[in-house]
Amino acid sequence: MPNREPRAYALSGPVVAVALGLFAATLAWRFLTFTGFSNDHYAHLALAQQMLLGDRPVRDFYDPGWPLTYLISAAAWQLAGHTMATEWAISAAAFALGAACTAIAAHRLSGSLTIAVLVTALEVLIFPRTYAYPKIVAYAAGACVMLAAAARPFSSRLLMAAAMIAIAFLLRHDHGLYLGVASATCFVVASRAEGVRTALGRIALLTGATAALLLPWMLYVALNGGLTTYFETALEYARAEANASNLRSWPTFTLVPGRPILGLAPPARPLAQVEWTPDTTDPVRQTLEQRYGLELVRAGETSRFYVVRDTTDQNIRALADDPHVRGTTGLGRVRRPAWRERLASASPWRLAPALHASANADAWLFWLFWCLPLLCGGVAAVRALTGRERWPGELAAVSALVLLALLVNAGFLRDILRTRLPDASVPPALLGAWVLGLCWIGRWRRRGLQLAARLVVIAGLMVSYAATSDVAGLPERIDTTGIRDGIDGVSARSAAVSRLLAQPHRQALAPPSRISGALMPFFAYLDRCTSSSERLIVTGEFPDVLVLAGRRFASDGVVFGAWYSSATHQDRTLERLRAQPAIFVVYVDSEPFRARFPLIEGYVRAEYEPMTTILVEGIGMVPILRHRGRMPARTDPQSGWPCFQ
């Protein structure tokens, strides 16, 4: 047994205040930058909708291993309604809670509130996509629990760890696996002074408590299809996802051709965002750009970003009032005081312009995420051998975080890399806090070595912020918020986001994909001419189609894409399709569907016939097929398509 009682870590007032401040700041940031959900977010929403429309997971449809994720959405929809605000509140609150937990854990690891804020800001600014919220909140909260358990590995904290593992497992099964392995490591290292028997007893208790908490879920699965079949299908899903998204090559650093290693940065100019009306042709737009002195910097999805050369009040007002201009953002900041113009023109030296490429930002964060746990593991091992532990449980917690970071990297860092890097940001943020704390808190015996380490860490932190800014598209997100335009800009942006969040998911302001945007008339037709109990088949990676249609999916999975439905058990899928046939097939991404699901393709070809085609910009014509055996009651006067009710 230890010779002294471990000193408990207590949350101080300043730490709580900072955590609450970061919680509120993250909520505000996610609100002002919200532009709608991507189509990937609708995968678990389609499962939630399936439940609300009467089907049950495992028994009636395949659960890809996210039961709690879609149960939360289903419960929220049932209680608060189906507007976008409901789902936004879930994801934004989870990101905010993750930021607060990261700050608390980072403060414990580093001993500094400043460091805690710095690393938490990186996690927030890298901007994980909305559907990735379990990957942030589960690991941040899990880290707090492991830090508490590492300091005092008592039974009560062991049960807290078991509860956290169970929750993470139900959010997505690999989260529970990763946190479970890391927590077991934490208890083993924390018990090193008490012997192997104590360590094994704690691992047994952790395992048993986790299993007991998961027992109701396991019984449900066993009674509705069996655990063996469930996990077999879950492994098929995991393998299919990995095969579809594995990195084909390691990211490498490259020089940008024609750019110097050391050079002058161009003057920083504020950008104005102009959205032209749909009837503005390219020649007319180019003429107007010349008239108003607009220099194009980049084109967005709906707007264009310009440097405004003529910043006179008369020109700015004329541009804002032009009938070809649908809306503007940032015009108020293009005219700056003289001192700002002189400062912008005095270009400072800029280091390594030849390395300022998006691919290098990806490569930096990728290798940082992999090298940081290896560095921390080595430092922790040396400190363990020399008996240097700043606070009780430090080395146990760091050992667990090192292993957690390696597991998360192996599971999350896949193609497309810059969309995956934010998902894996919590463990490196916490390990970075520990490294920063070692360099800044306390005095090394070799002051010169400590100074050198600080300089290296500062340089690494600056590069990490620059890479994070690039990966997250931070300048564009800041422009989106309206912050550059002051209170008026933020107020206008808040009103726009509020209008969007008040909409149902079927809305034209920010449709989740081109497919669902083009299918709006088809969705309205479904409401007029079919029952809400009807089912659809979607043959591509567009689960948003089902949610916006308000209809259940046929088959065992959401869509017939790369990993939502079982390609191995197509015979089982056919049984479900024949028992509960879909009324329509949205036949998108036909070639991958034919290659992956030949039996289902044969069924569709035999049982369905063309009804119409929908033109989708950038994709082409998307056929809509109808079931041959369904006889229409009449013809829909608005579309000319057959009505089935």
C-alpha positions in Angstrom: 0.0 0.0 0.0 1.2 3.6 -0.6 2.9 5.3 2.4 0.7 8.3 2.2 -2.9 9.1 1.2 -3.0 10.6 -2.3 -3.8 14.2 -2.4 -7.2 14.6 -4.1 -7.6 17.0 -7.0 -10.4 19.5 -6.4 -11.9 21.7 -9.0 -11.2 25.3 -8.1 -13.4 28.3 -8.9 -11.2 29.6 -11.7 -11.1 26.1 -13.4 -14.9 25.8 -13.2 -15.3 29.3 -14.6 -13.0 28.6 -17.5 -14.7 25.3 -18.2 -18.1 27.1 -18.2 -16.7 29.9 -20.4 -15.4 27.4 -22.9 -18.7 25.6 -22.9 -20.6 28.8 -23.7 -18.0 29.9 -26.3 -18.2 26.5 -28.1 -22.0 26.7 -28.2 -21.8 30.2 -29.7 -19.1 29.2 -32.2 -21.1 26.2 -33.3 -24.2 28.3 -33.6 -22.7 31.2 -35.7 -20.9 28.7 -38.0 -23.8 26.4 -38.5 -24.7 26.1 -42.2 -26.8 22.9 -42.1 -26.1 19.2 -41.7 -24.1 17.2 -44.2 -25.7 14.1 -45.7 -23.5 11.9 -43.5 -25.2 13.2 -40.4 -28.4 11.7 -41.6 -27.3 8.1 -41.2 -28.1 7.9 -37.6 -31.1 10.2 -38.1 -32.6 7.7 -40.6 -32.2 5.1 -37.9 -34.0 7.3 -35.3 -36.8 8.0 -37.8 -37.1 4.3 -38.5 -37.8 3.7 -34.8 -40.3 6.6 -34.6 -42.1 5.1 -37.5 -42.6 1.8 -35.8 -39.6 -0.4 -36.6 -37.3 -1.8 -33.9 -33.5 -2.1 -34.1 -31.9 -5.5 -34.6 -35.3 -7.1 -35.0 -36.5 -5.0 -38.0 -33.3 -3.3 -39.2 -29.6 -3.6 -38.9 -27.9 -1.6 -36.1 -24.4 -0.6 -37.3 -23.3 -0.3 -33.6 -24.6 3.1 -32.7 -27.7 2.3 -30.5 -27.4 5.2 -28.1 -26.6 7.7 -30.8 -29.8 7.3 -32.7 -31.9 6.6 -29.5 -30.9 10.0 -28.2 -32.0 11.6 -31.5 -35.2 9.6 -31.5 -36.1 10.7 -27.9 -35.2 14.3 -28.6 -37.4 14.3 -31.8 -40.3 12.8 -29.8 -40.0 15.4 -27.0 -38.9 18.5 -28.9 -40.1 18.1 -32.5 -38.5 17.5 -35.8 -36.9 20.9 -36.5 -33.2 21.1 -37.2 -32.8 22.9 -33.9 -33.4 19.6 -32.0 -30.5 17.8 -33.6 -28.3 20.9 -33.5 -28.8 21.2 -29.8 -27.7 17.6 -29.3 -24.5 17.9 -31.3 -23.6 21.5 -30.1 -24.2 20.6 -26.4 -22.0 17.5 -26.8 -19.2 19.5 -28.4 -19.5 22.2 -25.7 -19.4 19.5 -22.9 -16.4 18.0 -24.6 -14.6 21.3 -24.6 -15.4 21.8 -20.9 -14.1 18.3 -20.0 -11.0 18.8 -22.1 -10.2 22.0 -20.3 -10.6 20.3 -16.9 -8.5 17.3 -17.9 -5.9 19.6 -19.6 -5.6 21.7 -16.5 -5.0 18.6 -14.3 -2.4 17.3 -16.8 -0.5 20.6 -17.2 -1.2 22.6 -14.0 -1.9 25.7 -16.0 -5.2 27.3 -17.1 -3.5 29.1 -19.9 -2.3 25.8 -21.4 -5.7 24.2 -20.8 -7.4 27.0 -22.8 -4.8 26.8 -25.6 -5.2 23.1 -26.3 -9.0 23.2 -25.9 -9.2 26.0 -28.4 -7.4 23.8 -30.9 -9.9 21.0 -30.4 -12.8 23.5 -30.9 -11.3 25.3 -33.9 -10.4 22.2 -35.8 -14.2 21.9 -36.2 -15.3 18.2 -36.2 -18.4 17.6 -38.3 -21.7 17.6 -36.5 -22.1 13.8 -36.6 -18.7 13.3 -34.9 -19.9 14.7 -31.6 -19.7 11.3 -29.8 -16.0 11.1 -30.7 -15.3 14.4 -28.8 -17.5 14.1 -25.8 -16.9 10.4 -25.1 -13.1 10.8 -25.1 -13.0 14.1 -23.2 -15.4 12.8 -20.5 -13.5 9.5 -20.4 -10.2 11.3 -19.9 -11.7 13.2 -16.9 -12.8 9.9 -15.4 -9.5 8.2 -16.0 -7.6 11.1 -14.4 -9.8 10.9 -11.3 -9.4 7.1 -11.1 -5.7 7.2 -11.6 -5.2 9.4 -8.6 -7.5 7.3 -6.3 -8.3 3.9 -7.9 -11.1 3.1 -5.5 -14.2 1.1 -6.3 -16.4 4.1 -6.6 -14.2 5.6 -9.3 -13.8 2.2 -11.0 -17.6 2.1 -11.3 -17.6 5.6 -12.8 -15.1 4.3 -15.4 -17.3 1.3 -16.1 -20.3 3.6 -16.7 -18.3 5.8 -19.0 -17.1 2.7 -21.0 -20.7 1.4 -21.3 -22.0 4.8 -22.5 -19.2 5.1 -25.0 -19.8 1.5 -26.2 -23.5 2.3 -26.8 -22.7 5.5 -28.6 -20.5 3.5 -31.0 -18.9 0.2 -30.1 -15.3 1.1 -31.0 -15.5 4.0 -28.6 -16.2 1.7 -25.7 -13.5 -0.7 -26.8 -10.8 2.0 -27.0 -11.8 3.6 -23.6 -12.1 0.1 -22.0 -8.5 -0.8 -23.0 -7.2 2.6 -21.9 -9.0 2.5 -18.6 -7.7 -1.0 -17.9 -4.2 0.3 -18.6 -4.8 3.2 -16.2 -5.8 0.9 -13.4 -2.9 -1.5 -14.0 -0.3 1.3 -13.8 -2.1 3.0 -10.9 -2.0 -0.3 -9.0 1.7 -1.0 -9.6 2.7 -0.3 -6.0 0.0 -2.6 -4.7 0.9 -5.8 -6.6 -0.4 -7.9 -9.4 -3.3 -9.3 -7.5 -4.7 -5.9 -6.7 -4.3 -4.9 -10.4 -6.0 -8.0 -11.6 -8.8 -7.6 -9.1 -9.5 -4.1 -10.3 -9.5 -5.2 -14.0 -11.9 -8.0 -13.1 -14.2 -5.6 -11.3 -14.0 -3.1 -14.2 -14.9 -5.8 -16.7 -17.7 -7.2 -14.6 -19.3 -3.8 -13.9 -19.2 -2.8 -17.5 -20.8 -6.1 -18.6 -23.5 -5.7 -15.9 -24.3 -2.2 -17.2 -24.5 -3.5 -20.8 -26.5 -6.6 -19.8 -30.0 -5.1 -20.7 -28.7 -4.2 -24.2 -27.2 -7.7 -24.6 -30.4 -9.4 -23.6 -32.4 -7.2 -26.0 -30.0 -8.2 -28.9 -30.1 -11.8 -27.9 -33.9 -11.9 -28.0 -34.1 -10.1 -31.3 -31.7 -11.9 -33.6 -28.8 -13.1 -31.5 -25.5 -11.7 -30.4 -23.5 -13.8 -32.8 -25.4 -12.6 -35.9 -25.3 -9.0 -34.5 -21.5 -8.9 -34.0 -20.9 -10.7 -37.3 -22.8 -8.0 -39.2 -21.1 -5.3 -37.1 -17.7 -6.6 -38.1 -18.7 -6.7 -41.7 -19.8 -3.1 -41.4 -16.4 -2.2 -39.8 -14.4 -4.0 -42.5 -16.4 -2.5 -45.3 -16.0 1.0 -43.9 -12.2 0.4 -43.4 -11.8 -0.9 -47.0 -13.7 2.1 -48.4 -11.8 4.7 -46.4 -8.3 3.4 -45.7 -5.4 5.7 -46.5 -3.8 4.7 -49.7 -0.5 6.3 -48.9 1.2 8.1 -45.9 0.8 11.9 -46.1 4.1 13.6 -47.0 5.5 17.2 -46.9 6.1 18.9 -50.2 7.3 22.3 -51.4 4.9 24.5 -53.3 6.4 25.1 -56.8 7.4 28.7 -57.4 7.2 29.7 -53.7 10.3 30.7 -51.7 11.4 29.2 -48.4 11.6 32.7 -46.9 9.6 35.6 -48.4 7.4 38.6 -47.9 3.7 38.0 -47.1 1.2 39.9 -49.2 -0.7 42.7 -47.5 -3.6 41.3 -45.5 -6.8 42.5 -47.0 -10.3 42.0 -45.6 -12.6 40.1 -47.9 -16.2 40.9 -48.8 -18.7 38.1 -49.6 -21.1 38.8 -52.5 -24.0 36.5 -53.4 -25.2 37.2 -57.0 -28.8 36.6 -58.0 -29.4 33.3 -59.9 -30.2 35.2 -63.1 -26.9 37.0 -63.2 -24.9 35.6 -66.1 -21.1 35.3 -66.2 -20.6 38.2 -68.6 -22.9 40.5 -66.5 -21.2 39.4 -63.3 -17.7 40.1 -64.8 -18.9 43.6 -65.9 -20.2 44.4 -62.5 -17.0 43.1 -60.8 -15.0 45.6 -63.0 -17.5 48.4 -62.2 -17.3 48.0 -58.5 -13.6 47.2 -58.3 -14.0 43.6 -57.1 -11.0 41.3 -57.3 -12.0 37.7 -57.0 -10.2 35.7 -54.4 -12.2 32.5 -54.3 -15.6 31.2 -55.2 -17.8 29.5 -52.5 -20.8 27.3 -52.9 -23.3 30.2 -53.1 -21.1 33.3 -52.8 -17.9 34.8 -54.1 -15.2 36.4 -51.9 -13.6 39.6 -53.2 -11.0 42.2 -52.3 -12.7 45.5 -52.8 -10.3 48.0 -54.5 -12.7 50.9 -54.5 -13.7 51.4 -50.8 -15.5 54.7 -51.1 -18.9 55.0 -49.4 -20.6 55.7 -52.7 -19.2 52.5 -54.4 -20.0 50.3 -51.4 -23.6 51.6 -51.2 -24.0 51.1 -55.0 -22.8 47.6 -54.8 -25.1 46.7 -51.9 -28.1 48.2 -53.7 -27.3 46.6 -57.1 -30.4 44.6 -58.3 -28.0 41.7 -59.3 -26.7 41.4 -55.7 -28.8 39.0 -53.6 -26.8 39.6 -50.4 -23.4 40.7 -49.0 -21.3 40.0 -46.0 -18.3 42.0 -44.8 -18.7 45.2 -46.8 -18.5 47.2 -43.5 -14.9 46.2 -42.9 -13.3 46.8 -46.3 -12.7 50.5 -45.6 -10.2 50.6 -42.8 -8.4 53.4 -40.9 -5.2 54.8 -42.4 -3.0 53.1 -39.8 -4.5 49.7 -40.6 -3.7 50.3 -44.3 -0.1 51.2 -43.5 0.2 48.2 -41.2 -1.2 45.9 -43.9 1.1 47.3 -46.5 4.2 46.8 -44.4 4.4 43.1 -45.2 6.3 41.2 -42.5 8.7 38.4 -43.4 6.8 35.1 -43.7 8.6 31.9 -43.0 8.4 29.0 -45.4 5.8 30.1 -47.9 6.8 27.1 -50.0 5.3 24.9 -47.3 2.0 26.7 -47.0 -0.1 24.1 -48.7 -3.2 22.2 -47.5 -1.5 18.9 -48.0 1.2 20.0 -45.7 -1.3 21.0 -43.0 -2.8 17.5 -43.2 0.6 15.9 -43.1 1.7 18.0 -40.1 -1.3 17.1 -38.0 -1.2 13.5 -39.0 2.4 13.0 -38.0 1.9 15.1 -34.9 -1.0 12.9 -33.8 1.2 9.8 -34.2 4.5 11.2 -32.8 3.0 12.9 -29.8 1.9 9.7 -28.0 5.2 8.0 -28.8 7.1 11.0 -27.3 4.9 11.1 -24.3 5.2 7.4 -23.8 9.0 7.6 -23.8 9.0 10.6 -21.4 6.6 8.9 -19.1 8.7 5.7 -19.0 11.8 7.7 -18.1 9.9 9.6 -15.4 8.6 6.3 -14.0 12.0 4.7 -13.9 13.4 7.8 -12.1 10.5 8.1 -9.7 9.4 11.5 -10.8 5.6 12.0 -10.5 4.3 15.5 -10.1 0.9 14.4 -8.7 -0.7 11.1 -7.7 -1.7 9.1 -10.7 0.1 11.2 -13.3 2.0 8.4 -15.0 -1.1 6.1 -14.9 -3.2 8.7 -16.6 -0.6 9.6 -19.2 0.0 5.9 -20.0 -3.7 5.4 -20.6 -3.9 8.5 -22.8 -0.9 7.4 -24.8 -2.6 4.1 -25.5 -5.9 5.8 -26.2 -4.3 8.1 -28.7 -2.7 5.2 -30.6 -6.0 3.3 -30.7 -7.9 6.4 -31.8 -5.3 7.2 -34.5 -5.5 3.7 -35.9 -9.3 3.7 -35.9 -10.0 7.2 -37.1 -7.2 8.6 -39.3 -8.4 7.4 -42.7 -9.3 8.9 -46.0 -10.4 11.7 -46.6 -7.8 12.7 -44.0 -8.8 16.3 -43.3 -12.3 15.3 -42.5 -11.0 12.6 -40.1 -8.3 14.6 -38.2 -10.8 16.6 -36.2 -12.4 13.3 -35.0 -9.1 12.2 -33.3 -8.3 15.6 -31.7 -9.0 14.9 -28.0 -6.1 12.6 -27.0 -3.4 14.7 -28.7 -4.8 17.8 -27.2 -4.5 16.3 -23.7 -1.1 14.9 -24.3 0.0 18.2 -25.7 -1.2 19.8 -22.5 0.9 17.4 -20.5 4.0 18.2 -22.6 3.4 21.9 -22.3 3.1 21.6 -18.5 6.4 19.7 -18.2 8.1 22.5 -20.1 6.5 25.5 -18.3 5.5 24.4 -14.8 8.5 24.0 -12.6 12.2 24.4 -13.2 14.5 21.9 -14.9 18.0 21.3 -13.5 19.3 22.1 -17.0 17.9 25.5 -17.7 19.3 25.7 -21.2 17.7 22.4 -22.1 14.4 23.7 -20.8 14.6 26.9 -22.8 15.4 24.9 -25.9 12.4 22.6 -25.2 10.1 25.6 -24.8 11.2 27.1 -28.1 10.6 23.9 -29.9 7.1 23.5 -28.3 6.2 27.1 -29.1 7.2 26.6 -32.8 5.2 23.3 -32.8 2.2 25.0 -31.3 2.3 27.9 -33.8 2.5 25.4 -36.7 -0.3 23.4 -35.2 -2.6 26.4 -35.0 -1.8 27.3 -38.7 -2.5 23.7 -39.8 -5.7 23.6 -37.8 -6.8 26.9 -39.4 -6.2 25.4 -42.8 -7.9 22.0 -42.1 -10.9 23.8 -40.6 -11.2 26.5 -43.2 -11.0 28.9 -40.3 -10.9 32.2 -42.3 -14.1 31.2 -44.1 -15.8 30.2 -40.9 -14.9 33.5 -39.3 -16.3 35.3 -42.3 -19.5 33.2 -42.0 -20.1 34.3 -38.4 -20.3 38.0 -39.2 -17.8 38.8 -36.3 -15.7 41.0 -38.6 -18.8 43.3 -39.0 -19.2 43.8 -35.3 -22.5 43.6 -33.4 -24.6 44.2 -36.6 -22.9 41.4 -38.4 -23.3 38.9 -35.6 -26.9 39.9 -35.1 -27.7 39.4 -38.8 -25.9 36.0 -38.7 -27.8 35.0 -35.6 -31.1 35.8 -37.2 -30.2 33.8 -40.3 -29.1 30.7 -38.3 -32.3 31.0 -36.1 -34.4 30.9 -39.3 -32.5 27.8 -40.5 -32.8 26.0 -37.2 -36.5 26.6 -37.1 -37.0 24.8 -40.3 -37.7 21.0 -40.6 -35.0 18.9 -42.1 -36.8 19.1 -45.4 -35.9 22.7 -46.3 -34.4 24.5 -49.2 -32.2 27.0 -47.3 -29.3 24.5 -46.9 -30.2 21.0 -48.2 -27.7 18.4 -47.0 -26.8 17.2 -50.5 -27.5 18.0 -54.2 -29.6 14.8 -54.4 -32.0 15.8 -51.6 -32.1 19.4 -52.9 -33.1 18.2 -56.3 -35.7 15.7 -54.9 -37.8 18.3 -53.1 -40.6 18.0 -55.6 -40.5 14.2 -55.2 -40.8 14.5 -51.4 -43.8 16.8 -51.8 -45.3 14.2 -54.2 -44.8 11.5 -51.6 -46.8 13.5 -49.1 -49.7 14.0 -51.5 -49.8 10.5 -53.1 -48.4 7.9 -50.6 -49.0 6.8 -47.1 -46.4 7.7 -44.4 -46.0 3.9 -43.8 -44.4 3.4 -47.2 -40.8 2.4 -47.6 -38.0 3.6 -50.0 -34.9 2.0 -51.4 -31.9 4.4 -51.9 -29.0 2.8 -53.8 -26.3 5.4 -53.0 -24.7 7.1 -50.0 -27.5 9.5 -49.3 -29.3 8.7 -46.1 -30.6 12.3 -46.0 -33.1 11.3 -48.8 -35.0 9.1 -46.4 -35.2 11.6 -43.6 -36.3 14.4 -45.8 -38.8 12.1 -47.5 -40.1 11.2 -44.0 -40.2 7.5 -45.0 -38.7 4.3 -43.7 -36.0 2.4 -45.6 -36.6 -1.1 -46.9 -34.0 -3.8 -46.4 -31.7 -4.3 -43.4 -29.7 -1.1 -43.7 -30.3 2.6 -44.3 -29.1 2.7 -47.9 -27.4 0.3 -50.3 -24.0 2.0 -50.1 -20.5 1.0 -49.2 -21.3 -0.1 -45.6 -24.8 0.5 -44.5 -26.3 -2.8 -45.8 -24.9 -6.3 -45.8 -23.3 -7.4 -49.0 -22.5 -10.8 -47.5 -26.1 -11.7 -46.5 -28.0 -10.5 -49.5 -30.3 -13.5 -49.3 -31.4 -12.2 -45.9 -31.9 -8.8 -47.3 -34.0 -10.2 -50.1 -36.3 -11.9 -47.6 -37.0 -8.5 -45.9 -37.5 -6.7 -49.2 -40.0 -9.3 -50.4 -41.8 -9.2 -47.0 -41.9 -5.4 -46.9 -41.4 -4.1 -50.4 -40.5 -0.5 -51.0 -42.9 1.5 -53.2 -40.0 3.5 -54.9 -36.3 3.1 -55.6 -34.2 6.2 -55.8 -31.6 4.8 -58.2 -28.4 6.8 -57.6 -24.8 5.7 -57.9 -26.0 2.7 -60.0 -22.6 1.2 -60.9 -21.3 0.7 -57.4 -24.7 -0.7 -56.4 -24.7 -3.2 -59.2 -21.1 -4.3 -58.4 -21.7 -4.7 -54.6 -25.3 -6.0 -54.5 -25.9 -8.1 -57.6 -28.8 -10.1 -56.0 -30.5 -6.9 -55.0 -29.9 -5.4 -58.4 -31.6 -8.4 -59.9 -34.6 -8.0 -57.6 -34.9 -4.3 -58.4 -34.7 -5.0 -62.2 -37.5 -7.7 -61.9 -39.9 -5.9 -59.5 -39.6 -2.2 -60.4 -40.1 -0.1 -63.5 -39.1 3.5 -64.4 -41.5 6.3 -63.3 -39.5 9.4 -63.9 -36.0 10.9 -63.8 -34.8 13.9 -61.7 -32.0 16.1 -62.9 -29.3 16.7 -60.3 -26.7 19.3 -60.9 -23.2 17.8 -61.1 -24.6 14.2 -61.1 -27.0 13.9 -64.0 -30.3 12.2 -64.3 -31.4 10.1 -61.3 -34.1 7.6 -62.1 -37.1 7.0 -59.8 -38.5 3.5 -60.1 -41.9 2.3 -58.9 -43.0 -1.1 -57.8 -44.7 -3.0 -60.7 -47.3 -4.6 -58.4 -48.7 -1.4 -57.0 -51.8 -0.1 -58.8 -52.3 3.7 -58.7 -55.6 5.1 -57.6 -55.3 8.2 -59.7 -52.8 10.6 -61.4 -51.3 13.4 -59.5 -52.3 16.7 -61.2 -49.2 18.6 -60.1 -46.5 16.1 -61.3 -48.4 13.8 -63.7 -47.1 10.8 -61.7 -49.3 8.0 -60.4 -51.0 8.5 -57.0 -51.2 5.5 -54.6 -53.8 6.9 -52.1 
